Amino acid sequence: MFAVTATQTDPDNPLAGLTLGEHPEPKVPDGWTTVSVRAAALNHHDLWTLKGVGIRQDRLPIVLGCDAAGVDEDGNEVIVHSVIGTGADETLDPKRSLLSETYDGTFAERVAVPRRNLVPKPSTLSFEHAACLPTAWLTAYRMLFDKAGLEPGSTVLVQGAGGGVATALIALGRAGGYRVWATSRSEEKRERARELGADQVFESGARLPERVDAVMETVGQATWGHSLKSLKPGGRIVVSGATSGAVPPADLNRVFFLQLSVVGSTMGTRDQLRRLAVFLEQTGVRPVVDRVLPLAEARDGFAAMEAGEIFGKIVFTRE
């Protein structure tokens, strides 16, 4: 079958290890099944794998991709939950992994997954939209509706509008009744964030009109100081990523004096993915898709992500 794989890692030239071509059919352990992939979405996780982050070298070559929507062996349209783990909350399993870390991922004609990892795809969702949900949109859903601890009407600041999680946060926050503010270095991305539903947009690091109830943080080092200063006393930062660096100054004096909370959030559960799909079905909200490419042109999508030339999700299809 055709697949997109990581055959080597290079932190300085990640695309050097990106290989497109024939790959063996997936092995199917007991309790697992196969899904015929109709659409798969690109994440920063895939680029980091090519850089050598979070992957054991003895796992190479490995099929890339965490997200997919497709058809199972019984002909059902499904969304693949990409967290491989056990327990009521798979994300807390210390032995958990994502597809493309220990097991082959979704950038292929077929992918093997545990049967319990399949979620029904609502008929009103396209395969392209459904493929965007398992990583970026599920992460945003959990950040907003689980970890933030907010009621509708609260003010939320989304740092770094443009990425898959950030655009999901804006769209979901708007639909959930929050007042959503967003930042970006790019004037174009600020305007697109406004079109997506942000009430106000600001340059990165700009002084805000008032402090906010919570900050959704995926950028890390470059925005951390601004995130802390933007919070009301007793406010909360929910952090799910650190694309600009993971070791900013903690500013502990501000944290304890203003009684701020810093809450980590990683992915989401299978049940949360199911509810997210229903939420989109009920509200009409849909993921922002930057572009759709055939899987054979995946290198172009990786290059665009590496260059930061995207707004929303890049989706690969079989044709």
VOPAGU-2260 file (C-alpha; in pm, 1 decimal, decimal comma):
REM VOPAGU-2260
SITE   aa  ch    i         X         Y         Z
SITE  MET   A    0       0,0       0,0       0,0
SITE  PHE   A    1     105,9     363,5     -44,9
SITE  ALA   A    2     222,2     540,6     271,5
SITE  VAL   A    3     414,0     843,9     398,5
SITE  THR   A    4     688,8     736,2     636,7
SITE  ALA   A    5     973,6     870,5     846,9
SITE  THR   A    6    1286,1     680,9     744,7
SITE  GLN   A    7    1538,6     896,4     931,4
SITE  THR   A    8    1539,1    1196,5    1164,3
SITE  ASP   A    9    1720,6    1527,4    1129,8
SITE  PRO   A   10    1649,9    1824,6    1360,4
SITE  ASP   A   11    1790,6    2071,6    1106,7
SITE  ASN   A   12    1643,8    1925,5     788,1
SITE  PRO   A   13    1338,7    1721,6     890,4
SITE  LEU   A   14    1201,8    1674,4     539,6
SITE  ALA   A   15    1515,5    1479,0     447,0
SITE  GLY   A   16    1367,1    1176,7     623,4
SITE  LEU   A   17    1021,5    1204,1     463,7
SITE  THR   A   18     966,1     909,0     230,3
SITE  LEU   A   19     666,2     845,7       6,5
SITE  GLY   A   20     605,6     506,5    -151,5
SITE  GLU   A   21     509,3     144,5     -95,0
SITE  HIS   A   22     487,0      10,7     259,9
SITE  PRO   A   23     376,9    -328,9     398,9
SITE  GLU   A   24      13,6    -377,4     490,3
SITE  PRO   A   25     -59,4    -312,5     860,6
SITE  LYS   A   26     -34,7    -599,6    1107,7
SITE  VAL   A   27    -356,1    -647,9    1307,7
SITE  PRO   A   28    -312,9    -769,4    1668,7
SITE  ASP   A   29    -599,2    -930,3    1861,8
SITE  GLY   A   30    -864,0    -672,4    1947,4
SITE  TRP   A   31    -756,0    -444,6    1665,0
SITE  THR   A   32    -906,9    -375,6    1323,8
SITE  THR   A   33    -820,9    -185,4    1008,1
SITE  VAL   A   34    -963,5     135,3     872,4
SITE  SER   A   35    -953,2     234,9     507,9
SITE  VAL   A   36    -833,1     594,1     533,4
SITE  ARG   A   37   -1031,0     850,8     335,9
SITE  ALA   A   38    -870,3    1162,2     487,2
SITE  ALA   A   39    -586,5    1231,7     731,8
SITE  ALA   A   40    -476,3    1560,9     887,1
SITE  LEU   A   41    -122,4    1690,9     939,6
SITE  ASN   A   42      -2,1    1798,0    1284,9
SITE  HIS   A   43     313,7    1952,2    1425,0
SITE  HIS   A   44     365,3    1613,6    1589,7
SITE  ASP   A   45     446,7    1471,2    1245,2
SITE  LEU   A   46     710,1    1735,7    1183,0
SITE  TRP   A   47     861,4    1683,4    1528,7
SITE  THR   A   48     886,8    1310,0    1459,4
SITE  LEU   A   49    1098,9    1389,1    1154,4
SITE  LYS   A   50    1314,6    1605,8    1380,4
SITE  GLY   A   51    1365,2    1312,1    1615,9
SITE  VAL   A   52    1141,9    1433,0    1899,9
SITE  GLY   A   53     944,3    1164,9    2084,2
SITE  ILE   A   54    1045,3     874,8    1860,7
SITE  ARG   A   55    1281,6     585,8    1927,7
SITE  GLN   A   56    1522,6     529,1    1641,7
SITE  ASP   A   57    1453,9     155,7    1649,5
SITE  ARG   A   58    1095,2     234,3    1543,9
SITE  LEU   A   59    1204,9     370,0    1205,6
SITE  PRO   A   60    1079,0     345,0     943,8
SITE  ILE   A   61     732,5     428,5    1072,9
SITE  VAL   A   62     418,2     555,9     900,2
SITE  LEU   A   63     346,8     914,1    1006,3
SITE  GLY   A   64       7,7    1063,1    1095,2
SITE  CYS   A   65    -211,8    1073,4    1406,1
SITE  ASP   A   66    -546,9    1176,6    1261,1
SITE  ALA   A   67    -779,5     996,5    1025,1
SITE  ALA   A   68   -1136,2     941,7     919,4
SITE  GLY   A   69   -1239,3     651,8     702,2
SITE  VAL   A   70   -1437,9     331,5     671,1
SITE  ASP   A   71   -1399,7      30,2     901,0
SITE  GLU   A   72   -1411,4    -335,7     799,9
SITE  ASP   A   73   -1789,8    -340,4     842,7
SITE  GLY   A   74   -1844,7     -42,0     614,7
SITE  ASN   A   75   -1907,3     210,9     892,9
SITE  GLU   A   76   -1781,8     566,9     857,6
SITE  VAL   A   77   -1555,9     630,8    1156,2
SITE  ILE   A   78   -1312,0     872,6    1317,3
SITE  VAL   A   79    -991,3     727,3    1461,1
SITE  HIS   A   80    -897,7     816,3    1818,8
SITE  SER   A   81    -519,7     826,8    1805,2
SITE  VAL   A   82    -432,8     772,7    2174,1
SITE  ILE   A   83    -333,2     411,3    2233,8
SITE  GLY   A   84    -378,7     342,5    2604,6
SITE  THR   A   85    -592,7     186,1    2872,9
SITE  GLY   A   86    -820,7     306,4    3150,8
SITE  ALA   A   87   -1111,6     549,6    3164,8
SITE  ASP   A   88    -873,2     829,0    3058,3
SITE  GLU   A   89    -623,4     691,3    2810,9
SITE  THR   A   90    -418,5    1011,2    2825,1
SITE  LEU   A   91    -320,2     936,3    3187,2
SITE  ASP   A   92    -186,6     589,4    3106,7
SITE  PRO   A   93     192,4     615,9    3165,9
SITE  LYS   A   94     244,9     368,7    2880,6
SITE  ARG   A   95      20,9     553,0    2635,7
SITE  SER   A   96     135,5     645,3    2287,8
SITE  LEU   A   97      -4,0     811,0    1980,4
SITE  LEU   A   98     -35,6     649,7    1644,1
SITE  SER   A   99     297,9     703,9    1461,2
SITE  GLU   A  100     502,1     674,0    1783,1
SITE  THR   A  101     497,7     301,2    1861,3
SITE  TYR   A  102     250,3     187,6    1596,3
SITE  ASP   A  103     222,9     292,1    1232,6
SITE  GLY   A  104      16,5     604,0    1177,5
SITE  THR   A  105    -257,4     721,3     945,5
SITE  PHE   A  106     -76,2     858,5     637,9
SITE  ALA   A  107    -146,1     540,7     444,6
SITE  GLU   A  108    -420,5     367,7     254,3
SITE  ARG   A  109    -502,5     160,3     564,0
SITE  VAL   A  110    -424,5     186,1     936,2
SITE  ALA   A  111    -457,9     -69,5    1216,1
SITE  VAL   A  112    -613,1      54,0    1543,8
SITE  PRO   A  113    -775,1     -94,9    1854,6
SITE  ARG   A  114   -1147,3    -148,3    1795,7
SITE  ARG   A  115   -1226,7      68,8    2099,7
SITE  ASN   A  116   -1053,7     361,6    1928,4
SITE  LEU   A  117   -1320,8     399,3    1662,1
SITE  VAL   A  118   -1581,3     675,1    1698,8
SITE  PRO   A  119   -1884,1     703,4    1468,0
SITE  LYS   A  120   -1851,6     982,0    1213,2
SITE  PRO   A  121   -2169,9    1190,2    1185,9
SITE  SER   A  122   -2302,6    1178,2     831,3
SITE  THR   A  123   -2312,5    1558,9     824,0
SITE  LEU   A  124   -1933,2    1578,2     866,8
SITE  SER   A  125   -1715,1    1533,2     559,6
SITE  PHE   A  126   -1418,3    1297,4     585,5
SITE  GLU   A  127   -1189,4    1600,1     547,2
SITE  HIS   A  128   -1348,0    1782,3     841,3
SITE  ALA   A  129   -1369,9    1468,6    1054,4
SITE  ALA   A  130    -999,7    1398,9    1001,1
SITE  CYS   A  131    -914,4    1729,5    1170,4
SITE  LEU   A  132   -1072,9    1631,1    1502,2
SITE  PRO   A  133    -860,7    1366,3    1679,3
SITE  THR   A  134    -558,9    1580,2    1768,9
SITE  ALA   A  135    -595,0    1958,7    1728,0
SITE  TRP   A  136    -969,8    1990,0    1773,5
SITE  LEU   A  137    -988,1    1731,9    2051,8
SITE  THR   A  138    -704,5    1910,8    2230,3
SITE  ALA   A  139    -891,6    2242,2    2200,6
SITE  TYR   A  140   -1221,3    2087,1    2312,7
SITE  ARG   A  141   -1064,0    1949,5    2630,3
SITE  MET   A  142    -876,3    2272,8    2703,3
SITE  LEU   A  143   -1191,9    2483,0    2680,9
SITE  PHE   A  144   -1466,7    2262,0    2815,1
SITE  ASP   A  145   -1278,1    2047,6    3065,5
SITE  LYS   A  146    -953,5    2203,9    3187,6
SITE  ALA   A  147   -1038,7    2577,0    3177,6
SITE  GLY   A  148   -1319,0    2551,9    3435,2
SITE  LEU   A  149   -1510,0    2843,6    3281,3
SITE  GLU   A  150   -1874,6    2929,4    3239,2
SITE  PRO   A  151   -2018,4    3075,2    2916,3
SITE  GLY   A  152   -1960,7    3449,1    2899,9
SITE  SER   A  153   -1605,7    3424,1    3033,8
SITE  THR   A  154   -1321,6    3590,5    2843,6
SITE  VAL   A  155   -1057,9    3363,2    2693,4
SITE  LEU   A  156    -731,1    3468,8    2528,6
SITE  VAL   A  157    -596,1    3241,6    2254,1
SITE  GLN   A  158    -226,6    3290,4    2189,2
SITE  GLY   A  159     -88,0    3248,7    1837,6
SITE  ALA   A  160    -395,5    3241,1    1614,3
SITE  GLY   A  161    -327,3    3044,1    1298,5
SITE  GLY   A  162    -234,6    2692,5    1405,7
SITE  GLY   A  163    -474,2    2401,1    1413,4
SITE  VAL   A  164    -533,7    2408,1    1789,7
SITE  ALA   A  165    -564,2    2788,0    1800,3
SITE  THR   A  166    -820,9    2804,7    1519,5
SITE  ALA   A  167   -1015,7    2524,6    1688,9
SITE  LEU   A  168   -1008,4    2716,0    2018,4
SITE  ILE   A  169   -1150,5    3026,1    1851,8
SITE  ALA   A  170   -1430,1    2842,9    1670,7
SITE  LEU   A  171   -1524,1    2619,7    1964,8
SITE  GLY   A  172   -1500,5    2905,1    2214,2
SITE  ARG   A  173   -1732,1    3120,2    2008,0
SITE  ALA   A  174   -1983,2    2837,5    1970,1
SITE  GLY   A  175   -1958,6    2762,6    2342,9
SITE  GLY   A  176   -2054,5    3114,6    2444,3
SITE  TYR   A  177   -1714,2    3250,9    2548,9
SITE  ARG   A  178   -1581,3    3594,1    2461,3
SITE  VAL   A  179   -1272,0    3500,3    2262,2
SITE  TRP   A  180    -968,8    3723,7    2211,4
SITE  ALA   A  181    -674,2    3616,4    1997,1
SITE  THR   A  182    -318,2    3727,1    1924,6
SITE  SER   A  183     -90,4    3686,1    1625,9
SITE  ARG   A  184     221,0    3848,9    1481,9
SITE  SER   A  185      53,3    3842,4    1140,8
SITE  GLU   A  186    -205,0    4104,9    1046,3
SITE  GLU   A  187    -354,2    3859,9     795,1
SITE  LYS   A  188    -394,3    3589,1    1059,1
SITE  ARG   A  189    -546,7    3837,8    1303,9
SITE  GLU   A  190    -807,3    3931,1    1046,3
SITE  ARG   A  191    -882,7    3568,2     970,2
SITE  ALA   A  192    -916,2    3499,6    1343,3
SITE  ARG   A  193   -1174,8    3778,0    1359,8
SITE  GLU   A  194   -1363,7    3622,9    1067,9
SITE  LEU   A  195   -1353,2    3288,7    1247,9
SITE  GLY   A  196   -1525,9    3433,4    1553,3
SITE  ALA   A  197   -1271,3    3614,8    1769,4
SITE  ASP   A  198   -1433,4    3918,9    1934,5
SITE  GLN   A  199   -1106,7    4111,7    1939,8
SITE  VAL   A  200    -759,5    4048,6    1796,5
SITE  PHE   A  201    -425,1    4191,4    1905,4
SITE  GLU   A  202     -62,9    4188,6    1803,8
SITE  SER   A  203     142,7    3936,3    1996,4
SITE  GLY   A  204     245,2    4084,9    2331,0
SITE  ALA   A  205       6,3    4381,2    2307,6
SITE  ARG   A  206    -147,2    4527,5    2621,6
SITE  LEU   A  207    -507,3    4409,6    2651,0
SITE  PRO   A  208    -806,5    4632,5    2736,6
SITE  GLU   A  209    -866,4    4422,0    3048,3
SITE  ARG   A  210    -739,2    4102,7    3202,5
SITE  VAL   A  211    -894,4    3773,2    3101,4
SITE  ASP   A  212   -1035,1    3473,2    3287,1
SITE  ALA   A  213    -816,1    3218,0    3111,3
SITE  VAL   A  214    -540,1    3192,3    2852,8
SITE  MET   A  215    -514,1    2905,5    2607,1
SITE  GLU   A  216    -141,8    2853,4    2555,3
SITE  THR   A  217      18,2    2645,5    2280,7
SITE  VAL   A  218     310,7    2869,8    2183,6
SITE  GLY   A  219     518,2    2847,5    2501,4
SITE  GLN   A  220     831,3    3049,0    2556,2
SITE  ALA   A  221     755,7    3335,4    2317,0
SITE  THR   A  222     416,6    3418,3    2472,3
SITE  TRP   A  223     442,8    3286,9    2829,0
SITE  GLY   A  224     520,8    3620,0    2995,2
SITE  HIS   A  225     232,9    3788,1    2816,1
SITE  SER   A  226      -0,2    3503,6    2912,1
SITE  LEU   A  227      79,0    3544,6    3282,4
SITE  LYS   A  228      38,7    3923,8    3270,1
SITE  SER   A  229    -294,6    3893,6    3086,9
SITE  LEU   A  230    -470,6    3695,9    3359,6
SITE  LYS   A  231    -707,7    3825,2    3624,7
SITE  PRO   A  232    -620,1    3737,0    3985,5
SITE  GLY   A  233    -720,3    3374,9    4025,9
SITE  GLY   A  234    -705,6    3318,7    3648,8
SITE  ARG   A  235    -585,5    3008,0    3473,7
SITE  ILE   A  236    -346,9    2919,2    3192,0
SITE  VAL   A  237    -424,8    2596,0    3011,6
SITE  VAL   A  238    -115,1    2480,0    2825,9
SITE  SER   A  239    -108,4    2204,2    2567,1
SITE  GLY   A  240     202,2    2288,3    2367,9
SITE  ALA   A  241     524,8    2484,5    2351,0
SITE  THR   A  242     614,2    2524,7    1984,8
SITE  SER   A  243     847,2    2819,8    2053,2
SITE  GLY   A  244    1028,5    2663,4    2349,0
SITE  ALA   A  245     946,9    2480,6    2671,6
SITE  VAL   A  246    1153,3    2663,1    2936,0
SITE  PRO   A  247    1032,1    3024,9    2974,8
SITE  PRO   A  248    1092,7    3218,8    3299,2
SITE  ALA   A  249     827,3    3089,2    3539,6
SITE  ASP   A  250     765,5    3428,6    3711,9
SITE  LEU   A  251     663,4    3245,9    4027,8
SITE  ASN   A  252     611,3    3568,9    4223,4
SITE  ARG   A  253     325,5    3661,3    3991,0
SITE  VAL   A  254     187,1    3307,7    4001,2
SITE  PHE   A  255     158,5    3283,8    4378,6
SITE  PHE   A  256      78,8    3648,8    4454,2
SITE  LEU   A  257    -212,6    3657,5    4208,0
SITE  GLN   A  258    -304,6    3295,2    4284,7
SITE  LEU   A  259    -282,4    3192,4    3922,1
SITE  SER   A  260    -326,2    2834,0    3806,9
SITE  VAL   A  261    -124,5    2657,8    3538,2
SITE  VAL   A  262    -298,4    2346,0    3407,3
SITE  GLY   A  263    -154,2    2100,6    3159,3
SITE  SER   A  264    -373,1    1938,1    2896,8
SITE  THR   A  265    -287,0    1659,4    2653,3
SITE  MET   A  266    -518,6    1537,2    2378,1
SITE  GLY   A  267    -849,8    1399,4    2507,4
SITE  THR   A  268   -1038,5    1078,1    2570,6
SITE  ARG   A  269   -1229,8     866,4    2322,6
SITE  ASP   A  270   -1555,5     977,6    2486,1
SITE  GLN   A  271   -1456,1    1343,5    2449,2
SITE  LEU   A  272   -1384,2    1282,9    2080,1
SITE  ARG   A  273   -1731,3    1133,2    2042,4
SITE  ARG   A  274   -1888,1    1435,3    2214,6
SITE  LEU   A  275   -1680,4    1672,8    2003,2
SITE  ALA   A  276   -1817,9    1514,3    1687,2
SITE  VAL   A  277   -2172,4    1554,0    1821,5
SITE  PHE   A  278   -2097,4    1915,2    1919,9
SITE  LEU   A  279   -1996,7    1994,9    1561,8
SITE  GLU   A  280   -2302,1    1816,2    1428,8
SITE  GLN   A  281   -2532,1    2016,7    1656,6
SITE  THR   A  282   -2369,7    2359,9    1617,0
SITE  GLY   A  283   -2265,2    2352,8    1252,8
SITE  VAL   A  284   -1909,7    2451,7    1347,1
SITE  ARG   A  285   -1650,4    2308,7    1108,8
SITE  PRO   A  286   -1270,7    2295,5    1119,2
SITE  VAL   A  287   -1079,1    2550,1     914,1
SITE  VAL   A  288    -899,3    2361,9     637,0
SITE  ASP   A  289    -601,8    2546,9     493,6
SITE  ARG   A  290    -566,6    2309,7     199,5
SITE  VAL   A  291    -648,3    1956,4      85,5
SITE  LEU   A  292    -373,7    1760,7     -90,3
SITE  PRO   A  293    -354,0    1407,0    -226,2
SITE  LEU   A  294    -137,3    1187,0      -6,8
SITE  ALA   A  295     112,1    1162,1    -292,0
SITE  GLU   A  296     179,0    1537,3    -250,0
SITE  ALA   A  297     228,2    1519,9     127,0
SITE  ARG   A  298     575,2    1673,8     101,7
SITE  ASP   A  299     417,6    2005,5      -3,8
SITE  GLY   A  300     201,8    2004,3     309,1
SITE  PHE   A  301     497,1    1932,2     537,7
SITE  ALA   A  302     695,6    2213,2     374,0
SITE  ALA   A  303     411,3    2460,4     426,8
SITE  MET   A  304     382,9    2364,2     794,5
SITE  GLU   A  305     758,4    2395,0     846,4
SITE  ALA   A  306     748,4    2743,3     691,2
SITE  GLY   A  307     448,6    2849,1     904,1
SITE  GLU   A  308     249,1    2927,5     591,5
SITE  ILE   A  309     -82,8    2785,6     707,2
SITE  PHE   A  310    -404,6    2890,4     875,9
SITE  GLY   A  311    -598,5    2593,2    1005,1
SITE  LYS   A  312    -542,2    2232,5     905,4
SITE  ILE   A  313    -370,2    2061,6     613,2
SITE  VAL   A  314    -558,0    1749,4     508,2
SITE  PHE   A  315    -437,4    1462,5     291,8
SITE  THR   A  316    -674,5    1243,4      91,3
SITE  ARG   A  317    -619,0     918,5     -96,7
SITE  GLU   A  318    -676,3    1082,7    -434,4
